[in-house]
Amino acid sequence: MAVYIVAVDIGTQGTKGVLFDPEMNALGSAFEASRLIQSEVGTVWQEADDIYGSVIRIIKRLLEEQGVRGSEVAAVGIDSQMAGIMGIDREGEAATYYDSWLDTRCKKYVALMREYSEERIIELTGGPVTYTHGPKILWWKNEEPEGYKKTAKYVLPHAYVVGKLCGLSAEEAYFDWTHLQYSGFGDNLCKEWSDELLSAFGVSKEKMARIVSPFEVVGKITADAASLTGLAEGIPVVAGAGDTAASIFGAGLFGQDEVLDCAGTASVFCCGADSFSPDVRHKTMTMMRSPEDGGWFPLAYINGGGLCVHWFRDSFTGVPPLSYGELEEEAAKLPSGSEGLVFIPHFAGRVLPANPVLKGSFTGLDFKHSRAHLFRAVMEGIAYEYAFYLSVLKDLYPKSDFSRMTATGGGSKSDLFVSIKADVLGLSAVRSIVGDTALVGSAVIAARGAGLLSDCRGAIRKTIREEAPIHYNPERHEQYKPMIQKYLKIIDALSGI
């Protein structure tokens, strides 16, 4: 009897897969690093065949290493990066490379869309205009017209991979609803494409894939895909979701008064909500749909926030670099605020609110500042940005009592990093011990879509283990308040330089 679930996460830094049993216990995992192509500053893409090949190899390794027959797998769920886009031709083959969310070449078209009416775009899509699908599609149309012409449908990486695994044509291709806030052309509340926005920017509606629920079974494993992966032909594959949506869902963010810190490659800050409240005023929070219809995950993120921590360690602590533990031990001895040093983490421009010309920096350097000061300032800069996000959430949802933060992702393993965020925000923090919440989310979505599971939330709650909370220090919270304001003033001062 088929009982296992295969979940795959196509992330920025790599593709990871996990094999789950019916109780959502992770039995084994496999990982393959991504090949990010960066020919010049502001340019980041991935070859479509690299992405598809990584998924094939990951699934094959999972089955072989765990000794599971393909016929024992009941369903497959795949999630992927959210804000980038790629094109497929009529047969479902790649018509373009994957234009990464880290790529900023479309900034000209960010400005163009904002000039049209950013407020109207936010009202419809739920997301501010930044380096996401709309400007990227306009970039392809105007700067790479051959690629635009060859494209029958624009899809996300997981939809491309699922299409290849299931032999889907462009007419069968899909766009799951967790990405609508990044689409630039979607009516998020109605779950349909906006004729108004498509017409305003001259984009053909024919190029937009059908919008579906992440739980929908969109196809079955073909004979060719079965021979490559070791899966059995005919296994159902669900549409899946964006990696952040799957991660938030898998972390168990079901309440209305809780915030979540997803400390990965991108530093993501969000809450759970039951109403659509587009951020027209601040142009900061994006209204992401939950995989479950009717739920929302308002969020904002630092483009590559987590990469800033890696960058500092790998670039400035010698060869081989110091461990994070050694750096944190040094930084923990310093006072809150790093003695006036402020770090701006927007190496790729500020995404939310959109400020593409802002870059990363250290401000306030003094001869007294050491390596430890700089490292602590990196973590504090990310926390200051979160403080701004929290203020926007409180404005959008004034009746919510944001009193607790759950921390997930690689950054949550750092006691110091979590305690800095707790002190800056004035919130007690709880760390979730669920390793890969995106993969948990994708596995539950696959199991529910295939009819193997009726209670998604109950299944997710079984996977959650929490460490003892880290309570914020009221004295340090007060010390950080002027530093938050200083951080925001520096952003204003540096914009355009």
Secondary structure, DSSP 8 states (H G I E B T S, - for coil): ---EEEEEEE-SSEEEEEEE-TT--EEEEEEEE---B-SSTT--EE-HHHHHHHHHHHHHHHHHHHT--GGGEEEEEEEE-SS-BEEE-TTS-BSS-EE-TT--TTHHHHHHHHHHHHHHHHHHHSS-SSSSHHHHHHHHHHH-HHHHHH-SEEE-HHHHHHHHHHT--GGG-EEEGGGGGGSSSEETTTTEE-HHHHHHHT--GGGB-EEE-TTSEEEE--HHHHHHHS--TT-EEE---BHHHHHHHHTT---SSEEEEEESSSEEEEE-BSS----TTTS--EEEE-SSTT-EEEEEEETTHHHHHHHHHHHHS-SS---HHHHHHHHTTS-TTGGG-EEE--TT-BTTTTBTT---EEES--TT--HHHHHHHHHHHHHHHHHHHHHHHHHH-TT----EEEEESGGGG-HHHHHHHHHHHT-EEEEB--S-HHHHHHHHHHHHHTTS-S-HHHHHHHH--B---B---HHHHHHHHHHHHHHHHHHHHHTT-
